[in-house]
Amino acid sequence: MRKAVDVDFTVFGDDMQFVEIQLDPSESLIAEAGAMMYMDEDIKMEAIFGDGSGRDQGKGLMGKMLGAGKRVLTGESLFMTEFTNVGSERKSVAFAGPYPGKIIPVDIGDYNGELICQRDSFLCAAKGIAIEIAFQKNIGVGLFGGEGFIMQRLIGDGLGFLHAGGTIIEKQLKPGETLKLDTGCLVAMTNTVNYNIEMVGDIKSALFGGEGLFLATLRGPGTVWLQSLPFSRLANRIFAAGKKGKSSGKGEGSLLGNIGIGDLFGGD
């Protein structure tokens, strides 16, 4: 029997998506703080410790605080937000990611009740889904994998919604099949996939190939989800372009000419 709340949803948009979730009376879901886009009048919003899955029942206040504190290790907020329909009719609440990208609905029960994902890809989930930390056992992954030792583990039998940048692809890996990729392009994987880090084959490729010193290696069997535009890659390009524009003092192709964005707000 399904323990998580069974919710209906609709994903809107193409390259900048958001998801609208319909809640029946008394149904709830959980979301990352700040992910909500809009909600109907009878939706009650409340900050909670942990994920509201009920796995910490009976542990007392300290137990709940320790469980919620684990989220801080993943770089997330100590609190999550619970949305509950307190009305007598079906109501809606919508969520969007913090940057352009796609939203992936995943029924975690279809993947043996567990999914490993990047720590910033989780958007929201039906109440009853547990969000835990997943330590990488391989020290090479921890030191060079981009996401460190810690990823997120979603546990349960309901719907979870992930957000990722660019175009998303789902790939099925056969037993022993290997896929190499940029570490930031991994969104999520099933717990049967072996995740490791390998150095690029030769020094020349590492120094001048533009792909960095290390690649992620995924070995099946299992399912993986990949993104074409990791936020870290987008942020690096914006930062590099900003440094170039600041050093030259020229607004290339800009109607503002030599006036920088900082100048408009009294910046240095």
C-alpha positions as CSV (number, residue, x, y, z in Angstrom):
1,M,0.0,0.0,0.0
2,R,1.3,3.4,-1.0
3,K,2.4,5.5,2.1
4,A,3.1,8.8,0.4
5,V,0.3,11.1,-0.7
6,D,-0.9,10.4,-4.3
7,V,-1.0,13.8,-6.0
8,D,-2.0,14.9,-9.5
9,F,0.2,17.4,-11.4
10,T,0.7,19.4,-14.6
11,V,4.0,20.6,-16.0
12,F,3.9,23.9,-17.9
13,G,6.4,25.5,-20.2
14,D,9.2,24.3,-22.4
15,D,12.7,25.6,-21.5
16,M,11.6,27.4,-18.3
17,Q,9.2,25.0,-16.7
18,F,7.1,25.0,-13.6
19,V,4.8,22.4,-12.1
20,E,1.3,22.9,-10.7
21,I,0.2,20.2,-8.2
22,Q,-3.4,19.6,-7.3
23,L,-4.2,18.7,-3.7
24,D,-7.4,17.1,-2.4
25,P,-8.7,18.3,0.9
26,S,-6.2,17.5,3.8
27,E,-3.5,16.4,1.4
28,S,0.0,17.8,1.8
29,L,3.3,18.0,0.1
30,I,6.8,19.2,0.9
31,A,9.1,21.6,-1.0
32,E,12.4,23.4,-0.7
33,A,12.2,26.8,1.0
34,G,11.6,29.5,-1.7
35,A,10.5,27.1,-4.5
36,M,6.8,28.1,-4.3
37,M,5.5,30.1,-7.3
38,Y,1.8,30.6,-6.5
39,M,-0.9,28.8,-4.5
40,D,-4.7,28.9,-4.1
41,E,-6.4,30.6,-1.1
42,D,-7.0,27.4,0.9
43,I,-3.4,26.2,0.8
44,K,-1.7,26.5,4.2
45,M,2.0,27.0,4.1
46,E,4.1,26.0,7.2
47,A,7.9,25.7,7.8
48,I,8.8,22.4,9.3
49,F,11.9,20.6,10.7
50,G,13.1,17.8,8.4
51,D,10.9,16.5,5.6
52,G,7.6,15.7,7.3
53,S,7.9,12.0,6.3
54,G,7.2,10.8,9.9
55,R,10.4,8.8,10.0
56,D,11.5,10.8,13.1
57,Q,8.4,10.3,15.1
58,G,9.0,9.3,18.7
59,K,12.6,10.7,18.6
60,G,11.7,13.9,20.5
61,L,12.8,17.4,19.7
62,M,16.5,16.7,19.7
63,G,16.1,13.8,17.4
64,K,14.1,15.9,15.0
65,M,16.6,18.7,15.1
66,L,19.5,16.2,14.4
67,G,17.5,14.8,11.4
68,A,16.9,18.3,10.1
69,G,20.5,19.3,10.8
70,K,21.7,16.7,8.3
71,R,20.2,18.8,5.6
72,V,22.6,21.6,6.4
73,L,25.5,19.3,5.4
74,T,24.0,19.1,1.9
75,G,24.0,22.9,1.7
76,E,20.2,23.1,2.1
77,S,18.1,25.0,4.6
78,L,17.4,23.6,8.1
79,F,13.7,23.9,7.3
80,M,11.4,22.6,4.6
81,T,8.0,24.0,3.7
82,E,4.8,22.0,4.0
83,F,1.8,22.9,1.9
84,T,-1.6,21.6,3.0
85,N,-5.1,22.0,1.5
86,V,-7.2,23.0,4.4
87,G,-10.3,23.7,2.2
88,S,-13.2,21.4,1.2
89,E,-12.4,21.4,-2.5
90,R,-9.3,20.5,-4.7
91,K,-6.8,23.3,-4.7
92,S,-3.5,24.0,-6.5
93,V,0.0,25.1,-5.6
94,A,2.9,25.6,-8.1
95,F,6.6,25.4,-7.9
96,A,9.5,26.5,-10.2
97,G,13.2,26.1,-10.2
98,P,15.7,28.9,-9.4
99,Y,17.1,29.0,-13.0
100,P,16.0,28.0,-16.5
101,G,15.5,24.3,-17.0
102,K,13.3,21.2,-17.0
103,I,11.2,19.6,-14.2
104,I,11.4,15.8,-14.0
105,P,8.5,14.0,-12.2
106,V,9.7,10.6,-10.8
107,D,7.7,8.0,-9.0
108,I,10.3,6.8,-6.6
109,G,8.4,3.6,-5.9
110,D,9.2,2.5,-9.5
111,Y,12.9,2.5,-8.6
112,N,12.9,0.2,-5.5
113,G,11.8,3.1,-3.4
114,E,15.2,5.0,-3.5
115,L,16.7,7.6,-5.7
116,I,20.1,9.4,-5.4
117,C,20.2,13.0,-6.7
118,Q,22.4,16.1,-6.8
119,R,21.8,18.1,-3.6
120,D,20.4,21.1,-5.5
121,S,18.1,19.3,-7.9
122,F,15.3,18.4,-5.5
123,L,12.3,20.7,-5.9
124,C,9.3,19.2,-4.1
125,A,7.6,15.8,-3.3
126,A,4.5,14.2,-2.0
127,K,4.3,14.1,1.8
128,G,5.7,10.8,3.0
129,I,8.9,11.0,0.9
130,A,12.0,11.1,3.1
131,I,14.9,13.3,2.1
132,E,18.2,12.1,3.5
133,I,21.9,12.7,2.9
134,A,23.8,10.1,0.8
135,F,27.6,9.9,1.6
136,Q,29.8,8.8,-1.3
137,K,31.9,5.9,-0.1
138,N,34.6,6.4,-2.6
139,I,37.1,9.1,-1.5
140,G,38.0,10.0,-5.1
141,V,34.3,10.9,-5.6
142,G,34.4,13.1,-2.5
143,L,37.5,15.0,-3.4
144,F,37.1,15.4,-7.2
145,G,33.4,14.7,-7.9
146,G,32.2,18.3,-7.8
147,E,29.4,17.5,-5.4
148,G,31.7,16.3,-2.6
149,F,31.0,13.3,-0.4
150,I,27.3,14.2,0.0
151,M,24.3,13.9,-2.3
152,Q,20.6,13.6,-1.5
153,R,18.7,10.3,-1.1
154,L,14.9,10.3,-1.7
155,I,13.2,7.3,-0.1
156,G,9.5,6.4,-0.4
157,D,6.8,5.2,-2.8
158,G,5.4,8.5,-4.1
159,L,6.1,11.3,-6.6
160,G,9.2,13.5,-6.3
161,F,10.0,16.4,-8.6
162,L,13.5,17.3,-9.7
163,H,14.7,20.4,-11.5
164,A,17.7,20.5,-13.8
165,G,19.2,22.9,-16.4
166,G,19.0,22.7,-20.2
167,T,17.6,19.5,-21.8
168,I,17.2,16.4,-19.7
169,I,17.8,12.9,-20.9
170,E,17.0,9.6,-19.2
171,K,19.4,6.7,-20.0
172,Q,19.1,3.0,-19.1
173,L,22.4,1.4,-18.4
174,K,22.8,-2.4,-18.9
175,P,24.8,-4.5,-16.4
176,G,28.5,-3.5,-16.8
177,E,27.7,-0.7,-19.3
178,T,29.7,2.4,-18.6
179,L,29.0,6.1,-19.3
180,K,31.5,8.9,-18.8
181,L,30.3,12.4,-18.3
182,D,31.1,15.8,-16.9
183,T,30.5,15.6,-13.1
184,G,28.0,18.5,-13.1
185,C,25.8,16.9,-15.8
186,L,24.6,14.2,-13.4
187,V,21.1,14.9,-12.0
188,A,20.0,11.6,-10.5
189,M,20.5,7.9,-10.5
190,T,19.1,4.7,-9.1
191,N,21.0,3.1,-6.2
192,T,22.1,0.2,-8.4
193,V,24.4,2.5,-10.4
194,N,28.1,2.6,-9.4
195,Y,29.4,6.2,-9.4
196,N,33.1,6.8,-9.6
197,I,35.6,9.5,-10.7
198,E,38.4,8.9,-13.2
199,M,41.2,11.1,-14.4
200,V,41.3,12.2,-18.1
201,G,43.5,9.8,-20.1
202,D,46.5,12.1,-20.7
203,I,47.9,15.4,-19.5
204,K,47.6,17.2,-22.8
205,S,43.8,16.4,-22.9
206,A,43.5,17.4,-19.2
207,L,45.3,20.8,-19.7
208,F,44.0,21.8,-23.1
209,G,40.9,19.8,-23.7
210,G,38.6,22.2,-21.8
211,E,36.9,19.4,-19.9
212,G,38.9,19.5,-16.7
213,L,41.1,16.8,-15.0
214,F,38.3,14.4,-14.0
215,L,35.2,12.8,-15.5
216,A,32.4,10.9,-13.7
217,T,32.0,7.2,-14.6
218,L,28.6,5.6,-14.2
219,R,28.4,1.8,-14.5
220,G,25.2,-0.1,-14.8
221,P,22.8,-1.6,-14.3
222,G,20.4,1.2,-13.5
223,T,18.8,4.4,-14.7
224,V,20.5,7.8,-14.8
225,W,19.2,11.3,-15.6
226,L,21.5,13.8,-17.2
227,Q,21.3,17.6,-17.8
228,S,22.8,19.5,-20.7
229,L,23.4,22.8,-18.8
230,P,24.5,22.5,-15.2
231,F,24.0,25.7,-13.3
232,S,27.7,25.7,-12.3
233,R,28.7,25.8,-16.0
234,L,26.2,28.6,-16.6
235,A,27.5,30.6,-13.6
236,N,31.1,30.2,-14.6
237,R,30.4,31.5,-18.1
238,I,28.5,34.5,-16.7
239,F,31.3,35.2,-14.2
240,A,34.0,35.0,-16.9
241,A,32.0,37.3,-19.2
242,G,31.5,39.8,-16.4
243,K,35.3,39.9,-15.6
244,K,36.0,40.4,-19.3
245,G,33.5,43.2,-19.6
246,K,34.8,44.9,-16.4
247,S,38.4,44.8,-17.5
248,S,37.7,46.2,-20.9
249,G,35.2,48.8,-19.8
250,K,33.2,48.2,-23.0
251,G,29.6,47.1,-23.2
252,E,29.8,45.1,-26.4
253,G,26.6,45.1,-28.3
254,S,24.9,47.0,-25.5
255,L,22.7,50.1,-25.7
256,L,24.4,51.2,-22.5
257,G,27.8,51.6,-24.2
258,N,30.5,52.0,-21.7
259,I,28.1,52.2,-18.7
260,G,28.4,49.0,-16.6
261,I,25.5,47.5,-14.6
262,G,27.3,48.5,-11.4
263,D,27.4,52.2,-12.5
264,L,23.6,52.3,-12.7
265,F,23.3,51.4,-9.0
266,G,26.2,53.5,-7.7
267,G,28.7,50.6,-7.8
268,D,32.4,50.9,-8.1
